[in-house]
Amino acid sequence: MTKRASGARRAPTPVARRAAASASLAVLLVAAPARGGDAGVPPPDPWQDLISPDRPGAANPPTVVGAGVFQVETAFESQTAHPPGAPSATTLDVPALLRFGVGHDLEFRLESNTFRHSSGSSGFADVSVEAKWCPIGGATGGALAFLPSLTLPTRTEFSAGMAQASLAALGGWTLASGTSFALDADAGRVVDDSGNGYEWRLDTQAACEVPLRRDWAVSGDAFVSDPLQTGADAAWGADAAVEYFPDPDVQLDVIVSRTFTDPQAATSFQLGFSWRRRPSRPPR
């Protein structure tokens, strides 16, 4: 019998070939679900994470924008004052709010009526530096937030002339249906009517928003501003708005507001726009 040379390979038998093929097929079957495990999972519905601006009503909801989110809220406003015994005066301005989320419960903000025009004169309004912190709350259920604000004067015709500060407590409740309620209290040290001193003022607002469809909603607010001085009258009013969402990150709104108490009686109309930019998702 001829001996096999040392180191020569033995040809695989048919049984060995079948075993190797079966093992390879088993590996492929196990690896396939691992590679395509997400194929059967539907993508998240973007309408479940709808933009939530602080506008258009007087009340601020307690929600924050979220980490890494940048949001712009602005409008064109026409406000007509109705002083007793004097002709009405109309002021045009462009209120704007910039919001940036630095955590899931904290955001930094800049707010101003920006450019104003009234009776042939124009100028820039004061600017507020703010932060909103929401230690309690979520997408549904109750929520509580705090909003400190420091307003810096621009020293134009439309400026208060001195710095002002306030602290607001913002409460809210959102039902599973999307209907939401808000109740705010804002205590501030503001410039008095003489422009030379300060007074304490307490502002309170209550609001309700009802979604009609996923891209339409209506809302209404009632508000009271009390100077907290003996003999001073509190001003109260209400507003009503319609909101439309052409995209989960965009809100368009129309609002009419009326303050009923003299001498602060006034009517305002706004066309608003809000846009949210979410951070891009990291590559998988």
C-alpha positions as a LaTeX table, in Angstrom:
\begin{tabular}{lrrr}
\hline
Residue & $x$ (\AA) & $y$ (\AA) & $z$ (\AA) \\
\hline
Met1 & 0.00 & 0.00 & 0.00 \\
Thr2 & 1.37 & 3.44 & $-0.94$ \\
Lys3 & 1.90 & 5.76 & 2.02 \\
Arg4 & 0.47 & 9.35 & 1.93 \\
Ala5 & 3.12 & 12.01 & 1.87 \\
Ser6 & 3.63 & 13.87 & 5.14 \\
Gly7 & 1.63 & 17.20 & 5.27 \\
Ala8 & $-0.73$ & 16.33 & 2.40 \\
Arg9 & $-4.39$ & 17.31 & 2.98 \\
Arg10 & $-7.09$ & 14.70 & 3.00 \\
Ala11 & $-10.01$ & 15.44 & 0.69 \\
Pro12 & $-13.26$ & 16.12 & 2.67 \\
Thr13 & $-15.78$ & 13.41 & 2.60 \\
Pro14 & $-19.38$ & 14.05 & 1.38 \\
Val15 & $-20.59$ & 13.85 & 4.99 \\
Ala16 & $-18.12$ & 16.55 & 6.05 \\
Arg17 & $-19.14$ & 18.81 & 3.15 \\
Arg18 & $-22.83$ & 18.52 & 4.10 \\
Ala19 & $-22.06$ & 19.31 & 7.75 \\
Ala20 & $-20.09$ & 22.41 & 6.79 \\
Ala21 & $-22.89$ & 23.64 & 4.52 \\
Ser22 & $-25.48$ & 23.12 & 7.27 \\
Ala23 & $-23.34$ & 25.04 & 9.75 \\
Ser24 & $-22.94$ & 27.98 & 7.31 \\
Leu25 & $-26.69$ & 28.10 & 6.68 \\
Ala26 & $-27.38$ & 28.14 & 10.41 \\
Val27 & $-24.99$ & 31.08 & 10.89 \\
Leu28 & $-26.71$ & 33.02 & 8.11 \\
Leu29 & $-30.17$ & 32.40 & 9.57 \\
Val30 & $-29.06$ & 33.57 & 13.01 \\
Ala31 & $-27.25$ & 36.66 & 11.69 \\
Ala32 & $-30.06$ & 37.81 & 9.37 \\
Pro33 & $-32.47$ & 38.92 & 12.15 \\
Ala34 & $-29.60$ & 40.70 & 13.90 \\
Arg35 & $-28.89$ & 42.80 & 10.80 \\
Gly36 & $-32.54$ & 43.48 & 9.96 \\
Gly37 & $-34.02$ & 43.45 & 13.44 \\
Asp38 & $-35.42$ & 46.99 & 13.03 \\
Ala39 & $-37.03$ & 46.28 & 9.66 \\
Gly40 & $-40.37$ & 45.40 & 11.19 \\
Val41 & $-40.45$ & 48.35 & 13.65 \\
Pro42 & $-42.44$ & 51.31 & 12.26 \\
Pro43 & $-40.73$ & 54.72 & 12.46 \\
Pro44 & $-41.98$ & 57.05 & 15.24 \\
Asp45 & $-44.88$ & 59.33 & 14.36 \\
Pro46 & $-43.49$ & 62.92 & 14.27 \\
Trp47 & $-46.94$ & 64.28 & 15.13 \\
Gln48 & $-46.61$ & 62.72 & 18.58 \\
Asp49 & $-43.92$ & 65.37 & 19.33 \\
Leu50 & $-45.66$ & 68.60 & 18.30 \\
Ile51 & $-44.08$ & 72.03 & 18.73 \\
Ser52 & $-45.30$ & 73.75 & 21.93 \\
Pro53 & $-44.67$ & 77.53 & 21.76 \\
Asp54 & $-45.32$ & 79.94 & 24.61 \\
Arg55 & $-47.47$ & 81.99 & 22.25 \\
Pro56 & $-50.05$ & 83.04 & 21.27 \\
Gly57 & $-51.88$ & 83.58 & 24.58 \\
Ala58 & $-50.92$ & 85.58 & 27.66 \\
Ala59 & $-50.20$ & 82.47 & 29.76 \\
Asn60 & $-46.92$ & 80.59 & 29.44 \\
Pro61 & $-47.10$ & 76.79 & 29.57 \\
Pro62 & $-44.57$ & 75.07 & 31.87 \\
Thr63 & $-43.03$ & 72.99 & 29.06 \\
Val64 & $-39.42$ & 73.46 & 27.93 \\
Val65 & $-38.11$ & 72.84 & 24.41 \\
Gly66 & $-35.68$ & 69.98 & 25.21 \\
Ala67 & $-31.93$ & 69.53 & 25.06 \\
Gly68 & $-30.30$ & 70.93 & 21.93 \\
Val69 & $-33.54$ & 72.38 & 20.54 \\
Phe70 & $-33.59$ & 75.93 & 19.14 \\
Gln71 & $-37.00$ & 77.59 & 18.79 \\
Val72 & $-38.09$ & 80.95 & 17.36 \\
Glu73 & $-41.48$ & 82.49 & 18.18 \\
Thr74 & $-42.47$ & 85.80 & 16.60 \\
Ala75 & $-45.44$ & 87.77 & 15.30 \\
Phe76 & $-46.65$ & 90.97 & 13.75 \\
Glu77 & $-48.78$ & 92.88 & 16.28 \\
Ser78 & $-51.09$ & 95.87 & 16.00 \\
Gln79 & $-52.14$ & 97.23 & 19.41 \\
Thr80 & $-54.62$ & 100.07 & 19.80 \\
Ala81 & $-54.93$ & 101.84 & 23.16 \\
His82 & $-58.27$ & 103.41 & 24.14 \\
Pro83 & $-57.45$ & 106.02 & 26.83 \\
Pro84 & $-60.51$ & 107.69 & 28.38 \\
Gly85 & $-61.20$ & 111.16 & 26.99 \\
Ala86 & $-58.44$ & 110.90 & 24.36 \\
Pro87 & $-58.18$ & 109.59 & 20.80 \\
Ser88 & $-57.07$ & 106.01 & 20.24 \\
Ala89 & $-53.40$ & 105.39 & 19.48 \\
Thr90 & $-52.04$ & 102.40 & 17.54 \\
Thr91 & $-48.61$ & 100.83 & 18.04 \\
Leu92 & $-47.06$ & 98.31 & 15.66 \\
Asp93 & $-44.38$ & 95.94 & 16.90 \\
Val94 & $-42.72$ & 92.58 & 16.28 \\
Pro95 & $-42.63$ & 90.53 & 19.50 \\
Ala96 & $-40.02$ & 87.78 & 19.41 \\
Leu97 & $-38.83$ & 84.99 & 21.70 \\
Leu98 & $-35.70$ & 82.88 & 21.18 \\
Arg99 & $-35.45$ & 79.63 & 23.17 \\
Phe100 & $-32.55$ & 77.17 & 23.46 \\
Gly101 & $-32.74$ & 73.94 & 25.46 \\
Val102 & $-29.68$ & 73.07 & 27.55 \\
Gly103 & $-31.24$ & 70.03 & 29.23 \\
His104 & $-34.45$ & 68.04 & 29.38 \\
Asp105 & $-35.80$ & 70.46 & 32.03 \\
Leu106 & $-33.98$ & 73.78 & 31.40 \\
Glu107 & $-33.92$ & 76.37 & 28.63 \\
Phe108 & $-32.38$ & 79.83 & 28.17 \\
Arg109 & $-34.39$ & 82.60 & 26.48 \\
Leu110 & $-34.23$ & 86.09 & 24.97 \\
Glu111 & $-37.51$ & 88.00 & 24.65 \\
Ser112 & $-38.42$ & 91.45 & 23.32 \\
Asn113 & $-41.03$ & 93.40 & 21.40 \\
Thr114 & $-37.99$ & 94.27 & 19.20 \\
Phe115 & $-38.88$ & 97.09 & 16.78 \\
Arg116 & $-41.87$ & 99.36 & 17.57 \\
His117 & $-43.60$ & 102.14 & 15.64 \\
Ser118 & $-46.24$ & 104.56 & 16.87 \\
Ser119 & $-47.46$ & 108.03 & 15.76 \\
Gly120 & $-44.53$ & 108.73 & 13.48 \\
Ser121 & $-41.83$ & 107.58 & 15.94 \\
Ser122 & $-39.92$ & 104.30 & 15.94 \\
Gly123 & $-37.45$ & 102.56 & 18.22 \\
Phe124 & $-36.31$ & 99.37 & 19.85 \\
Ala125 & $-38.02$ & 97.86 & 22.88 \\
Asp126 & $-36.34$ & 96.52 & 26.02 \\
Val127 & $-34.84$ & 93.01 & 26.01 \\
Ser128 & $-35.46$ & 90.30 & 28.62 \\
Val129 & $-32.91$ & 87.62 & 29.54 \\
Glu130 & $-34.74$ & 84.61 & 30.93 \\
Ala131 & $-34.49$ & 80.97 & 31.96 \\
Lys132 & $-37.26$ & 78.40 & 32.32 \\
Trp133 & $-36.77$ & 75.43 & 34.63 \\
Cys134 & $-39.35$ & 72.64 & 34.76 \\
Pro135 & $-38.46$ & 70.27 & 37.64 \\
Ile136 & $-41.86$ & 68.55 & 37.63 \\
Gly137 & $-43.84$ & 67.30 & 34.65 \\
Gly138 & $-43.89$ & 65.43 & 31.37 \\
Ala139 & $-45.80$ & 65.14 & 28.11 \\
Thr140 & $-49.06$ & 64.41 & 29.94 \\
Gly141 & $-50.25$ & 65.04 & 33.48 \\
Gly142 & $-49.25$ & 67.93 & 35.71 \\
Ala143 & $-46.18$ & 70.16 & 35.34 \\
Leu144 & $-44.59$ & 73.00 & 37.28 \\
Ala145 & $-41.93$ & 75.43 & 36.05 \\
Phe146 & $-40.22$ & 78.61 & 37.22 \\
Leu147 & $-39.31$ & 81.53 & 34.97 \\
Pro148 & $-36.95$ & 84.25 & 36.30 \\
Ser149 & $-36.55$ & 87.26 & 34.03 \\
Leu150 & $-34.27$ & 90.32 & 33.91 \\
Thr151 & $-35.33$ & 93.10 & 31.52 \\
Leu152 & $-32.58$ & 95.39 & 30.27 \\
Pro153 & $-33.42$ & 98.91 & 29.03 \\
Thr154 & $-32.58$ & 100.07 & 25.51 \\
Arg155 & $-33.20$ & 103.72 & 26.56 \\
Thr156 & $-35.23$ & 104.54 & 23.47 \\
Glu157 & $-38.66$ & 106.17 & 23.40 \\
Phe158 & $-40.20$ & 102.71 & 23.90 \\
Ser159 & $-37.97$ & 101.72 & 26.83 \\
Ala160 & $-38.89$ & 101.68 & 30.52 \\
Gly161 & $-35.55$ & 103.42 & 31.13 \\
Met162 & $-34.45$ & 101.16 & 34.01 \\
Ala163 & $-33.87$ & 97.46 & 34.56 \\
Gln164 & $-36.77$ & 95.32 & 35.77 \\
Ala165 & $-36.94$ & 91.84 & 37.29 \\
Ser166 & $-39.62$ & 89.22 & 37.83 \\
Leu167 & $-40.18$ & 85.61 & 38.85 \\
Ala168 & $-43.06$ & 83.53 & 37.51 \\
Ala169 & $-44.46$ & 80.19 & 38.65 \\
Leu170 & $-46.04$ & 78.28 & 35.74 \\
Gly171 & $-48.45$ & 75.43 & 36.37 \\
Gly172 & $-50.09$ & 73.22 & 33.77 \\
Trp173 & $-52.01$ & 70.02 & 33.19 \\
Thr174 & $-52.29$ & 68.12 & 29.90 \\
Leu175 & $-54.91$ & 65.42 & 29.32 \\
Ala176 & $-54.34$ & 62.31 & 27.22 \\
Ser177 & $-56.59$ & 63.88 & 24.55 \\
Gly178 & $-54.15$ & 66.78 & 24.17 \\
Thr179 & $-56.37$ & 69.37 & 25.89 \\
Ser180 & $-54.22$ & 71.46 & 28.20 \\
Phe181 & $-54.75$ & 73.95 & 31.02 \\
Ala182 & $-52.31$ & 76.52 & 32.43 \\
Leu183 & $-52.26$ & 78.80 & 35.46 \\
Asp184 & $-49.44$ & 81.33 & 35.96 \\
Ala185 & $-48.46$ & 83.84 & 38.66 \\
Asp186 & $-45.75$ & 86.40 & 37.92 \\
Ala187 & $-44.41$ & 88.77 & 40.63 \\
Gly188 & $-42.28$ & 91.60 & 39.31 \\
Arg189 & $-40.44$ & 94.72 & 40.41 \\
Val190 & $-41.28$ & 97.07 & 37.55 \\
Val191 & $-40.89$ & 100.76 & 36.70 \\
Asp192 & $-43.88$ & 102.82 & 37.85 \\
Asp193 & $-45.90$ & 105.23 & 35.70 \\
Ser194 & $-43.68$ & 108.18 & 36.62 \\
Gly195 & $-40.64$ & 106.40 & 35.16 \\
Asn196 & $-38.54$ & 107.40 & 38.17 \\
Gly197 & $-39.22$ & 104.62 & 40.65 \\
Tyr198 & $-40.32$ & 101.03 & 41.10 \\
Glu199 & $-43.47$ & 99.29 & 42.18 \\
Trp200 & $-44.49$ & 95.69 & 42.80 \\
Arg201 & $-46.87$ & 94.10 & 40.32 \\
Leu202 & $-48.58$ & 90.71 & 40.30 \\
Asp203 & $-49.73$ & 89.28 & 36.97 \\
Thr204 & $-51.88$ & 86.14 & 36.79 \\
Gln205 & $-53.05$ & 84.25 & 33.70 \\
Ala206 & $-55.25$ & 81.21 & 33.10 \\
Ala207 & $-55.46$ & 79.41 & 29.76 \\
Cys208 & $-57.04$ & 76.46 & 28.00 \\
Glu209 & $-56.06$ & 74.91 & 24.64 \\
Val210 & $-58.17$ & 72.31 & 22.81 \\
Pro211 & $-56.90$ & 70.38 & 19.76 \\
Leu212 & $-59.50$ & 70.09 & 17.00 \\
Arg213 & $-57.39$ & 67.77 & 14.83 \\
Arg214 & $-53.72$ & 66.94 & 14.90 \\
Asp215 & $-52.97$ & 70.11 & 12.88 \\
Trp216 & $-55.54$ & 72.56 & 14.32 \\
Ala217 & $-56.20$ & 73.90 & 17.83 \\
Val218 & $-58.07$ & 76.73 & 19.56 \\
Ser219 & $-57.13$ & 78.46 & 22.81 \\
Gly220 & $-58.27$ & 81.19 & 25.16 \\
Asp221 & $-56.77$ & 83.12 & 28.09 \\
Ala222 & $-57.93$ & 85.37 & 30.89 \\
Phe223 & $-55.40$ & 87.68 & 32.56 \\
Val224 & $-55.20$ & 90.18 & 35.45 \\
Ser225 & $-52.42$ & 92.68 & 36.21 \\
Asp226 & $-52.46$ & 94.17 & 39.74 \\
Pro227 & $-50.03$ & 97.03 & 40.65 \\
Leu228 & $-50.27$ & 96.06 & 44.38 \\
Gln229 & $-50.57$ & 99.70 & 45.42 \\
Thr230 & $-53.26$ & 101.28 & 47.55 \\
Gly231 & $-55.89$ & 102.86 & 45.33 \\
Ala232 & $-54.50$ & 101.37 & 42.09 \\
Asp233 & $-56.91$ & 99.45 & 39.88 \\
Ala234 & $-56.08$ & 96.03 & 38.47 \\
Ala235 & $-56.34$ & 95.62 & 34.71 \\
Trp236 & $-58.04$ & 92.53 & 33.35 \\
Gly237 & $-58.71$ & 91.12 & 29.93 \\
Ala238 & $-59.02$ & 88.05 & 27.71 \\
Asp239 & $-57.81$ & 86.68 & 24.40 \\
Ala240 & $-58.82$ & 84.02 & 21.88 \\
Ala241 & $-56.63$ & 82.31 & 19.27 \\
Val242 & $-56.58$ & 79.74 & 16.48 \\
Glu243 & $-53.42$ & 77.70 & 15.79 \\
Tyr244 & $-52.49$ & 75.72 & 12.67 \\
Phe245 & $-49.61$ & 73.24 & 12.38 \\
Pro246 & $-48.51$ & 72.70 & 8.75 \\
Asp247 & $-45.62$ & 70.65 & 10.12 \\
Pro248 & $-44.85$ & 69.16 & 13.58 \\
Asp249 & $-42.09$ & 71.80 & 13.93 \\
Val250 & $-44.11$ & 74.83 & 12.74 \\
Gln251 & $-47.06$ & 76.75 & 14.24 \\
Leu252 & $-49.04$ & 79.55 & 12.59 \\
Asp253 & $-51.54$ & 81.44 & 14.74 \\
Val254 & $-54.00$ & 84.33 & 14.85 \\
Ile255 & $-54.98$ & 85.96 & 18.14 \\
Val256 & $-57.22$ & 88.82 & 19.26 \\
Ser257 & $-56.76$ & 90.26 & 22.75 \\
Arg258 & $-58.75$ & 92.84 & 24.71 \\
Thr259 & $-57.92$ & 94.65 & 27.96 \\
Phe260 & $-61.11$ & 96.08 & 29.42 \\
Thr261 & $-60.01$ & 98.22 & 32.38 \\
Asp262 & $-59.36$ & 101.96 & 32.05 \\
Pro263 & $-56.90$ & 103.57 & 31.63 \\
Gln264 & $-55.15$ & 100.46 & 30.24 \\
Ala265 & $-58.02$ & 99.57 & 27.87 \\
Ala266 & $-56.60$ & 98.28 & 24.58 \\
Thr267 & $-57.21$ & 95.88 & 21.70 \\
Ser268 & $-54.48$ & 93.92 & 19.95 \\
Phe269 & $-54.28$ & 91.64 & 16.91 \\
Gln270 & $-51.38$ & 89.31 & 16.09 \\
Leu271 & $-50.32$ & 87.06 & 13.23 \\
Gly272 & $-47.78$ & 84.64 & 14.67 \\
Phe273 & $-45.15$ & 82.19 & 13.48 \\
Ser274 & $-43.15$ & 79.66 & 15.50 \\
Trp275 & $-40.42$ & 77.30 & 14.24 \\
Arg276 & $-38.45$ & 74.58 & 16.01 \\
Arg277 & $-35.07$ & 73.15 & 15.00 \\
Arg278 & $-34.32$ & 69.82 & 16.62 \\
Pro279 & $-30.77$ & 68.47 & 16.92 \\
Ser280 & $-29.75$ & 66.04 & 14.19 \\
Arg281 & $-29.69$ & 62.41 & 15.26 \\
Pro282 & $-26.25$ & 60.80 & 15.64 \\
Pro283 & $-25.41$ & 58.19 & 12.97 \\
Arg284 & $-26.34$ & 54.64 & 13.90 \\
\hline
\end{tabular}
